[in-house]
Amino acid sequence: MAQVRSARFVRAAVTGGAFAIALMIAAYAGGARGDQTAAPTMTPSPATTTTPNGPQPIYPPSPCASGAGDCSPAPQGTYMATEPPAPATVQVNPNAVRVLLGHSASARLLSPPSGIVILSGQDENVVRAIFNPVDRTIDLFGLHPGNTQITITSQQGLTATLSVSVQVSAGRSDAFTSINITGHPASSAFVAEMAAQAATHVTYAQAGAHINAGIAEDSRELPPDNTAIVHVPLDVTGDNYFAYHTTVAVRVTNLAQPQLAPRFMLVSDFPETITEDGTLFYSDVTIDKPARLLYYHYAPPGAPLRRVLVKVQNAGNDASLLEMIAGIGGPYTDILGVGHGSTLRFLQHDAAGEGQVFEVPPQATINVIDQLLPAGNLVAGLMQMRVITGPGLRVAIVVQAADASPIEPISETLLSSSVNHARGVYEVPEFFYDESYTVGDMPTTLAIGKLPLPNLVQGAVLGGDYGVKQSADVNLLNPTGQPADVGLWFEPRGGRATGTLLINGDIVQLHPVEPMKPALVRRFSVPARGFVHVSVVTMPEGGSSYPVNLLFASDPPPGAGWNISSAVH
């Protein structure tokens, strides 16, 4: 019985195919212990398998035959496509690239998104082209000015074209320059204007390209004996050139200078119509003989493109410093507008003492004004010149072909014409009036441009007093017991005229006014038994017909009224 119990114990502990082996080991072990009872013969139980707990999944039979690779069932009635997708087209952005000579540029390959492309067909003397498979770009380097096309071919044989133009820069510029100015103080606008002018002078454009200086946003008002550095944005552009963009730093220094009245009036209006190149006018300016210069010239239709230069020549052995307060107009096609523009700018700058200081080296000639003069256009300029230190200077107006060298010395041979206009030196550059008007009296009249000035050199008198500054102090008196209005009217006497007036320091401009039709400019209220002081500064304007009467009256002149003229702006 002991042997039977031992065998049952083994069956309970062992399962599956190993049960029979365990049973024989157990029986042999029992005999080894000395039990003499014979063991009964046992029939082994069938092998058992362990079954996990819970319900088991039921799998449907495979729909595919044995050995099939893809046995996904297709819906009934559908067709399984076996053709490969269409190859990706070749797309590049942009499809036209401009490359600066000696510099790099890139175009991005948008498609295909992977794989390599082959570049072919380009002129390898013009551009070097390389495909960058990592960044998916066509990298270009300009070797020589010219145009070419690159064919881009994918691995599937599809193509696209990239147009390449290698261009030279439209210009170049220095990074820094400086300029000396005057002003008490110099306004922010004037500082910006002078900085832009200085930046332009250190910028060099290719033939046919154009320089455009922007406004320095960091400009500010500059008192005397102060310095500021402002930054001028600058562009040089032109057809078939690579646009040049930069910023020029300009050091602007305001040199404190006294404002001295000129002693002479220099005029260049002969020949007025330019038909050939040469010297139009010249005269001398010294420390004790400051002068104001006026020029006004016209290029007829069909004339070649020319330029008008104001040259300053130092024949001495030491450098000279020259102060110049200027107002430049044109080129314009408007006969009256060009003179109006130059007068407006001059009176504004003159009132603030805003000018530029030039250093003229010994035995040298410099250009202080350079204006293009296209056919059918006019140019005009007003400038007050004073030698601060150094030898006296020769000042000349020269006209030349636009593409001629602008650095030639001054010729003493003057151009001439059969049509007579003013050219010469005149001794009275300014008139002063001290007048009054009493309410109820006849108008007080200031005749502007009425007195012709004799010429100190050979040439015509200066009729119309063009370029001569006229300043007036007028007291408006009201002896009555009631407030009264006094008007200021602008009345051309010979023909249409424009005007610029500084009235108590404020600029007033007039569009063309017809002759003998007074235009009301200002209306002053004079208190009872009181007075009003009025300061007026003006100047006859080139192209306009002067003289002009300025009328102060408490009753409108004939043909006028109390409404401010529409010509006033």
C-alpha atoms as one frame of an Amber mdcrd trajectory, in Angstrom:
protein
   0.000   0.000   0.000   2.935   2.270   0.692   4.070   1.913  -2.942   0.581
   2.673  -4.276   0.323   5.872  -2.160   3.708   6.982  -3.367   2.776   6.567
  -7.039  -0.477   8.518  -6.611   1.395  11.359  -4.984   3.621  11.638  -8.058
   0.617  11.649 -10.414  -0.916  14.531  -8.548   2.229  16.658  -8.865   3.173
  16.014 -12.497   1.104  16.678 -15.664   1.334  16.128 -19.400   3.824  13.805
 -21.141   6.289  13.911 -18.146   3.857  11.978 -15.914   4.987   8.462 -16.983
   8.685   9.181 -16.374   7.921  10.593 -12.938   5.922   7.475 -12.094   8.779
   5.058 -12.923  11.232   7.124 -10.866   8.863   6.999  -7.909   8.432   3.189
  -8.176  12.190   2.621  -8.327  12.655   4.825  -5.298  10.113   2.841  -3.348
  11.991  -0.487  -4.069  15.216   1.036  -2.984  13.710   1.647   0.477  13.366
  -2.186   0.996   9.586  -2.577   0.654   9.147  -6.233  -0.443   5.490  -5.874
  -1.476   5.066  -6.264  -5.275   3.770  -3.118  -7.029   0.575  -3.541  -8.978
   0.689  -2.920 -12.700  -0.738   0.639 -13.522  -2.031   1.973 -16.785  -0.862
   5.640 -17.298  -3.522   8.392 -17.621  -3.716  10.397 -20.818  -1.499  13.574
 -20.968  -3.309  16.771 -19.923  -2.877  20.441 -21.103  -3.212  23.532 -18.927
  -6.111  25.736 -20.108  -6.163  29.523 -19.282  -9.143  30.840 -17.384 -11.946
  32.786 -19.192 -13.470  32.609 -22.706 -11.105  32.248 -25.687 -11.302  34.238
 -29.024 -12.721  32.498 -32.089 -10.811  33.240 -35.372 -12.568  32.938 -38.731
 -10.901  30.872 -41.422  -8.364  32.696 -43.620  -9.858  33.967 -46.870  -6.557
  33.428 -48.712  -5.119  30.242 -50.060  -2.256  28.675 -48.179   1.039  30.494
 -48.925  -0.540  33.738 -50.176   1.460  36.906 -49.366  -1.363  39.483 -49.231
  -4.597  38.024 -47.944  -6.567  41.205 -47.154 -10.107  40.719 -48.418 -11.304
  43.318 -50.950 -14.863  44.555 -50.937 -16.964  42.883 -53.515 -16.899  44.715
 -56.884 -13.741  46.892 -56.211 -10.574  46.996 -58.367  -7.169  46.970 -56.668
  -4.842  49.521 -58.464  -1.427  48.215 -59.229   0.011  51.250 -61.254   2.638
  53.484 -59.458   1.720  57.183 -58.639   2.554  59.908 -61.188   6.046  61.410
 -60.652   6.203  64.815 -58.887   6.568  67.842 -61.136   9.636  70.069 -60.846
   8.859  73.405 -59.180  11.305  76.114 -58.105  10.663  79.402 -56.299  11.365
  81.972 -57.564  11.684  80.961 -61.177  13.804  84.018 -61.983  16.725  85.212
 -59.847  18.926  88.300 -60.003  22.436  87.745 -58.677  24.874  90.494 -57.740
  28.191  90.003 -59.513  30.619  88.252 -57.172  27.874  87.328 -54.716  25.540
  84.405 -54.004  21.802  83.859 -54.246  19.496  80.839 -53.984  16.209  79.512
 -55.326  14.241  76.882 -53.350  13.282  73.585 -54.971   9.665  73.007 -53.939
   9.184  69.766 -55.848  10.167  66.929 -56.008  10.436  66.803 -52.190  13.220
  64.224 -52.264  15.818  62.779 -54.548  18.376  64.589 -56.631  17.990  66.856
 -59.661  20.399  67.571 -62.473  21.267  71.184 -63.477  22.189  71.815 -67.099
  22.109  74.322 -69.940  23.429  77.389 -68.083  26.272  79.553 -69.315  29.005
  78.598 -66.867  30.850  81.841 -67.619  27.897  83.763 -66.191  26.841  81.753
 -63.158  27.968  78.801 -61.077  24.967  76.647 -60.080  24.970  73.815 -57.506
  22.078  71.711 -56.200  22.022  71.436 -52.408  20.092  68.187 -51.606  20.011
  68.881 -47.872  18.429  72.349 -47.980  16.687  71.586 -51.321  18.051  74.796
 -52.916  19.689  75.800 -56.168  22.709  77.818 -54.998  24.019  80.425 -57.454
  27.190  82.512 -57.642  27.542  85.407 -60.131  30.684  85.138 -62.238  30.112
  87.600 -65.068  27.327  90.064 -66.010  24.784  88.424 -68.287  21.595  86.377
 -68.561  21.243  82.611 -68.732  18.774  79.796 -68.039  19.208  76.641 -65.982
  17.274  73.454 -66.817  16.381  71.466 -63.687  15.752  67.752 -64.419  14.342
  65.283 -61.887  15.172  61.542 -61.693  11.885  60.865 -63.484  12.915  63.093
 -66.405  10.613  66.032 -65.675  12.069  69.563 -66.022  11.677  73.194 -65.026
  13.583  76.347 -66.033  15.285  78.835 -63.717  16.178  82.197 -65.287  19.273
  83.898 -63.899  20.482  87.474 -64.446  23.895  88.397 -63.059  24.114  92.185
 -62.624  26.639  94.713 -61.412  25.685  96.951 -58.504  23.922 100.194 -59.431
  26.384 102.067 -57.254  28.329 102.218 -54.047  28.743 104.589 -51.137  31.080
 105.468 -48.312  29.848 104.373 -44.900  30.603 107.701 -43.190  30.946 111.380
 -44.059  30.592 114.776 -42.422  29.235 118.240 -43.151  29.478 121.670 -41.507
  26.398 123.884 -41.360  25.144 127.085 -39.724  21.838 127.970 -38.080  20.520
 129.675 -34.957  19.441 126.949 -34.416  19.408 124.631 -37.432  15.999 122.976
 -37.647  15.612 119.206 -37.650  14.389 119.385 -41.254  17.460 121.361 -42.332
  19.811 118.961 -40.522  18.158 116.063 -42.350  18.370 117.900 -45.689  22.078
 118.651 -45.274  22.826 115.116 -44.100  21.090 113.704 -47.180  23.093 116.057
 -49.384  26.350 114.966 -47.739  25.448 111.278 -48.125  24.681 111.821 -51.806
  28.090 113.424 -52.354  29.876 110.253 -51.189  27.687 107.972 -53.315  28.717
 106.927 -56.809  26.172 105.681 -59.359  26.717 103.709 -62.550  25.840 105.386
 -65.846  22.059 105.653 -66.064  21.498 104.817 -62.386  19.851 107.207 -59.951
  20.648 108.098 -56.336  17.776 108.539 -53.883  18.590 109.709 -50.353  15.872
 109.206 -47.756  15.068 111.129 -44.585  17.248 110.587 -41.540  14.749 109.574
 -38.871  17.199 110.383 -36.076  17.624 114.006 -37.193  17.069 116.694 -34.567
  17.286 120.447 -34.038  20.932 121.451 -33.701  21.991 124.595 -31.772  25.202
 126.453 -32.721  28.466 124.805 -31.653  26.814 121.380 -31.439  27.355 118.138
 -33.349  25.041 115.220 -34.154  25.471 111.985 -36.087  22.448 111.068 -38.172
  21.847 108.094 -40.447  20.651 108.553 -44.021  18.993 105.628 -45.862  20.197
 105.597 -49.442  19.214 103.702 -52.616  20.888 103.558 -56.022  18.747 101.988
 -58.742  18.725 101.681 -62.529  17.657  99.433 -65.377  19.774  96.272 -65.691
  21.581  97.060 -62.444  21.413  95.307 -59.092  19.794  97.771 -56.676  22.146
  99.131 -54.024  20.789  99.860 -50.541  22.777 101.219 -47.616  22.753 103.660
 -44.709  25.341 106.438 -44.493  26.294 107.870 -41.102  26.743 111.663 -41.330
  28.345 113.832 -38.681  26.630 117.249 -38.801  28.382 120.150 -37.028  26.707
 123.524 -36.538  29.368 126.224 -36.612  28.320 129.428 -34.845  28.557 132.314
 -37.308  27.323 135.924 -37.336  24.673 136.720 -39.918  26.025 139.583 -42.043
  24.142 141.342 -44.819  25.577 141.065 -48.350  27.088 144.099 -50.040  26.495
 143.158 -53.685  23.885 141.452 -55.821  25.295 139.076 -58.484  22.918 138.114
 -61.290  23.159 135.477 -64.041  20.149 135.722 -66.362  21.971 136.222 -69.655
  21.743 134.339 -71.808  18.535 133.156 -70.192  17.931 130.482 -72.862  20.846
 128.040 -73.029  21.946 126.934 -76.493  25.611 126.072 -75.892  28.057 125.102
 -73.158  30.306 127.576 -71.393  30.591 130.153 -68.619  27.464 132.206 -67.948
  28.779 134.469 -65.191  31.655 134.995 -62.765  32.620 137.452 -60.044  34.655
 137.572 -56.824  33.618 137.290 -53.165  35.883 138.309 -50.273  35.745 138.541
 -46.495  34.684 142.197 -46.584  32.471 141.851 -49.656  29.822 139.165 -49.077
  27.354 138.878 -51.928  24.024 137.331 -52.950  23.928 135.395 -56.229  20.836
 134.842 -58.385  20.663 132.663 -61.506  17.720 131.792 -63.747  18.157 129.753
 -66.954  16.071 127.806 -69.445  16.738 124.886 -71.829  14.549 125.019 -74.970
  12.706 121.952 -76.291  15.031 119.548 -78.091  18.137 120.734 -76.250  20.606
 118.068 -75.095  20.675 117.197 -71.406  22.914 119.668 -69.623  23.846 120.563
 -66.079  24.285 123.941 -64.383  27.179 124.195 -61.939  28.030 126.864 -59.382
  31.819 126.728 -59.101  34.046 128.290 -56.457  37.728 128.747 -57.256  40.540
 129.498 -54.794  43.599 130.953 -56.502  45.372 131.584 -53.201  47.973 129.583
 -51.327  45.822 128.949 -48.246  42.502 127.219 -47.797  39.345 129.317 -47.507
  36.113 128.718 -45.603  32.945 129.789 -47.412  29.492 130.122 -45.847  26.565
 129.749 -48.268  22.842 130.183 -47.523  20.929 128.855 -50.521  17.503 128.312
 -52.026  17.453 126.157 -55.169  14.512 125.626 -57.533  14.014 123.190 -60.384
  14.410 121.731 -62.794  10.759 122.642 -63.461   8.718 123.350 -66.570   6.677
 125.969 -64.663   8.116 129.389 -65.496   6.719 131.019 -62.348   7.068 127.955
 -60.117  10.843 127.610 -60.407  11.481 131.164 -59.183   8.846 130.814 -56.478
  10.443 127.617 -55.190  13.942 129.051 -54.946  12.718 132.269 -53.269  10.658
 130.366 -50.712  13.576 128.157 -49.700  16.025 131.056 -49.562  13.820 133.234
 -47.351  13.206 130.317 -44.989  16.908 129.492 -44.644  17.968 133.131 -44.489
  15.563 133.858 -41.627  17.097 131.020 -39.571  20.683 131.614 -40.719  20.708
 128.058 -42.099  23.620 127.519 -44.449  26.540 125.271 -45.325  30.250 125.841
 -44.741  32.651 124.686 -47.463  36.399 124.340 -47.257  38.008 125.379 -50.534
  41.595 124.061 -50.761  44.346 126.313 -52.163  44.722 126.305 -55.937  41.504
 124.324 -56.267  38.001 124.591 -57.736  34.945 122.965 -56.146  31.290 122.707
 -57.135  28.820 123.967 -54.543  25.701 123.509 -56.717  25.090 120.880 -59.410
  21.700 120.856 -61.184  20.541 118.889 -64.197  18.863 120.974 -66.912  16.660
 118.838 -69.195  15.086 120.201 -72.362  12.022 122.358 -71.760  12.961 122.966
 -68.111  14.183 125.867 -66.017  16.518 126.107 -63.028  16.869 128.933 -60.529
  19.025 129.578 -57.514  19.530 132.145 -54.794  22.570 131.938 -52.539  24.248
 134.278 -50.092  28.010 133.822 -49.937  30.515 135.004 -47.338  34.203 134.154
 -46.994  34.790 133.320 -43.322  38.568 132.898 -43.479  41.232 132.705 -46.154
  41.737 134.256 -49.583  38.941 135.679 -51.681  37.116 133.308 -54.026  35.899
 133.453 -57.606  32.283 132.335 -58.056  31.019 131.272 -61.482  27.913 129.820
 -63.156  28.863 127.225 -65.775  26.663 125.164 -68.094  27.973 121.946 -69.652
  26.898 118.647 -71.129  25.439 116.357 -68.476  28.062 113.672 -69.099  31.055
 116.058 -69.234  33.594 116.181 -66.430  32.331 118.535 -63.696  35.803 119.364
 -62.380  37.061 121.693 -65.105  38.361 125.144 -64.041  36.438 128.324 -64.697
  36.723 129.875 -68.144  36.652 133.676 -68.336  35.001 133.615 -71.772  31.315
 134.422 -71.257  28.434 133.132 -73.376  26.266 135.700 -75.113  22.868 136.074
 -76.801  20.913 138.474 -78.973  18.121 138.532 -76.370  19.077 140.969 -73.628
  18.661 140.030 -69.943  20.410 141.055 -66.745  23.922 139.869 -65.996  26.270
 141.704 -63.708  27.057 143.106 -60.272  24.596 145.420 -58.517  25.286 147.467
 -55.414  21.977 147.321 -53.533  21.054 143.755 -52.499  18.452 144.838 -49.902
  15.771 147.516 -49.424  14.312 148.609 -46.077  10.988 150.353 -45.480   9.770
 152.015 -42.299   6.134 152.942 -42.844   2.873 153.506 -41.020  -0.802 153.443
 -41.875  -3.633 155.262 -40.102  -7.150 153.829 -40.187  -9.316 155.795 -42.613
  -6.418 157.185 -44.658  -5.472 156.374 -48.222  -3.603 153.060 -48.602   0.053
 152.813 -47.663   1.816 151.255 -50.652   5.082 149.331 -50.738   6.290 149.113
 -54.340   8.247 145.847 -54.582  10.594 145.610 -57.559   9.999 149.081 -58.909
  13.475 150.633 -58.802  15.907 149.418 -61.492  19.460 148.931 -60.220  22.478
 150.147 -62.214  25.093 147.605 -63.240  28.589 147.998 -61.824  30.012 146.100
 -64.804  29.106 146.119 -68.456  25.584 144.838 -68.913  21.894 145.564 -68.497
  20.315 147.204 -65.460  18.429 144.932 -63.037  14.775 145.681 -63.688  12.282
 144.185 -61.232  14.879 143.944 -58.439  14.947 140.153 -58.729  16.916 138.603
 -55.859  16.852 141.853 -53.853  15.423 141.298 -50.351  12.770 143.823 -49.295
  12.082 144.289 -45.594   9.389 146.532 -44.133   8.271 147.571 -40.646   4.740
 148.953 -40.772   2.807 150.371 -37.809  -0.978 150.247 -38.136  -2.528 153.115
 -36.136  -6.159 153.408 -35.029  -7.009 156.815 -33.501 -10.759 156.047 -33.416
 -12.774 154.819 -30.459 -13.688 151.543 -32.163 -11.597 148.532 -33.192 -10.820
 148.537 -36.916  -9.670 146.017 -39.497  -6.701 146.726 -41.739  -5.972 144.482
 -44.698  -2.765 143.625 -46.609  -3.319 143.159 -50.346  -0.899 141.784 -53.002
  -1.386 143.511 -56.382   0.776 142.691 -59.465   1.210 145.738 -61.695   2.601
 144.332 -64.942   1.635 140.662 -65.345   0.983 137.451 -63.412   3.133 137.059
 -60.330   3.688 134.669 -57.450   4.814 135.798 -54.028   6.463 134.696 -50.820
   6.052 136.853 -47.707   7.352 136.450 -44.175   4.691 138.230 -42.135   5.755
 138.533 -38.498   7.992 135.549 -39.117   5.302 133.328 -40.674   5.639 132.156
 -44.284   2.763 133.094 -46.596   2.807 131.926 -50.218   0.735 133.088 -53.151
  -0.054 131.125 -56.271  -0.068 133.245 -59.459  -2.164 136.395 -59.081  -3.509
 138.196 -62.148  -2.375 141.792 -62.772  -4.426 144.626 -61.281  -6.513 142.176
 -59.201  -5.556 142.701 -55.560  -5.479 139.526 -53.459  -6.126 139.838 -49.718
  -3.245 138.204 -47.874  -3.846 139.135 -44.208  -6.440 140.907 -42.079  -5.265
 142.684 -38.903  -7.519 143.834 -36.068  -6.301 147.123 -34.618  -7.685 148.017
 -31.170  -9.370 151.362 -30.499  -6.806 154.107 -29.885  -4.129 151.480 -30.354
  -1.696 150.129 -32.901  -0.377 146.875 -34.416   3.181 146.402 -35.615   3.629
 144.316 -38.775   6.954 143.015 -40.124   7.113 141.939 -43.764  10.032 140.380
 -45.658   9.729 139.497 -49.342  11.667 139.327 -52.602  10.754 139.602 -56.319
  10.574 136.066 -57.724  12.246 134.891 -60.915   9.813 134.237 -63.769   7.093
 136.454 -62.285   6.220 139.908 -63.543   7.275 142.555 -61.028   6.736 145.247
 -59.689   4.048 144.257 -57.186   2.301 146.619 -54.794   1.702 145.646 -51.164
  -1.263 147.720 -49.950  -2.242 148.410 -46.309  -5.746 149.864 -46.043  -8.864
 149.846 -43.871 -11.042 149.805 -47.009 -10.552 147.238 -49.799  -9.008 148.624
 -52.984 -11.136 148.639 -56.157 -12.038 145.125 -57.279 -11.091 143.549 -53.929
 -12.948 142.438 -50.800 -12.460 141.169 -47.277 -12.178 137.466 -48.137  -8.685
 135.966 -47.980  -7.643 135.225 -51.571  -7.735 131.642 -52.846  -4.197 132.285
 -54.163  -2.915 132.280 -50.571  -1.524 128.975 -49.350
